[in-house]
Amino acid sequence: VVAALIEASHDDAGIIWPDQVAPYKVALINLKADDEACRSTCDGLYARLQDAGVDVIYDDRNERPGAKFADMDLIGIPWQLTIGPRGLKAGTVELKRRATGEKLELPLEEALAKVMA
């Protein structure tokens, strides 16, 4: 069944998991793991998502942002929630829907409401 789902739901970048069967609902991407504000925000979000029963994978590797984005597209997690220093200063996060590629710059609470729905 998994192979059939992947065959039916993918693109050139990787898997596009349907929400109902995705191994995780949200990929939390910390763009700058050595930045204290990014780390503390991501750690708090990770705990909040887990406490709410949302399956989340947290990418806090010291890797280039492009590599992190490519890996999360390859894995195919339905939502990508990206936290970076510029966004934090502006009071926003980036939320990407893997299935459509749509990216939104939203206040954190609004992004959380979308992924928790």
C-alpha positions in Angstrom: 0.0 0.0 0.0 2.8 2.4 0.9 4.5 1.9 -2.5 1.3 2.5 -4.3 0.7 5.7 -2.4 4.2 6.9 -3.2 3.8 6.0 -6.9 0.5 7.9 -7.1 1.6 10.9 -5.1 5.0 12.3 -5.9 6.8 14.8 -8.0 10.4 15.4 -9.1 11.4 16.6 -5.6 10.1 13.5 -3.8 7.1 12.1 -2.0 3.9 14.0 -1.4 2.2 12.2 1.5 -1.5 12.6 1.8 -2.4 14.0 5.2 -4.2 10.9 6.3 -1.2 8.6 6.0 1.8 10.9 6.4 4.4 9.7 8.9 4.5 13.2 10.2 2.1 16.1 9.8 4.7 18.9 10.2 8.4 19.4 9.4 9.8 22.1 11.8 12.8 23.6 10.1 15.3 25.7 12.1 17.2 27.7 9.6 20.0 28.7 12.0 20.5 26.1 14.7 23.2 28.1 16.4 21.0 31.1 16.9 19.6 31.2 20.4 16.3 32.9 19.4 15.7 30.4 16.6 16.6 27.4 18.8 14.4 28.5 21.7 11.5 29.3 19.4 11.8 26.0 17.6 12.2 24.0 20.9 9.0 25.6 22.2 7.1 25.0 19.0 8.2 21.4 18.9 7.0 20.9 22.5 3.7 22.7 21.8 3.0 20.6 18.7 3.8 17.3 20.5 1.6 18.3 23.4 -1.2 19.0 21.0 -0.8 15.5 19.5 0.7 16.7 16.2 3.3 14.4 14.7 6.3 16.6 14.0 9.8 16.0 12.8 12.4 18.7 13.8 15.3 19.6 11.6 17.9 21.3 13.8 21.0 20.2 11.8 23.8 22.6 11.1 23.1 22.3 7.4 22.5 24.8 4.6 18.8 25.9 4.3 18.6 24.6 0.7 19.7 21.1 1.9 17.0 21.2 4.7 14.3 22.2 2.2 15.3 19.6 -0.3 15.3 16.9 2.4 11.9 17.8 3.7 10.5 17.9 0.1 12.0 14.5 -0.5 10.5 13.0 2.6 7.2 14.7 1.7 5.8 15.9 5.0 2.5 17.8 4.3 3.5 21.0 6.1 6.8 22.7 6.4 7.1 25.3 9.2 10.3 27.3 8.8 11.8 29.5 11.6 14.7 31.9 10.8 16.3 35.0 12.3 14.8 37.4 9.8 11.3 36.1 10.2 11.5 36.1 14.0 12.5 39.8 13.9 9.5 40.5 11.6 7.2 38.4 13.8 6.6 35.8 11.1 7.3 32.3 10.1 7.1 30.6 6.7 4.5 27.9 6.2 4.7 25.7 3.1 2.2 23.2 1.9 4.1 20.4 0.2 1.3 19.3 -2.0 0.8 22.7 -3.7 4.2 24.4 -3.0 2.3 27.4 -1.7 4.4 29.4 0.8 2.9 31.9 3.3 4.6 34.4 5.6 2.3 34.3 8.7 2.4 35.3 12.3 3.4 32.3 14.4 0.0 31.7 16.0 -1.8 31.8 12.7 0.7 29.3 11.2 0.2 27.0 14.2 -3.6 27.2 13.8 -3.3 26.1 10.2 -1.2 23.0 11.0 -3.2 22.0 14.0 -6.5 22.1 12.1 
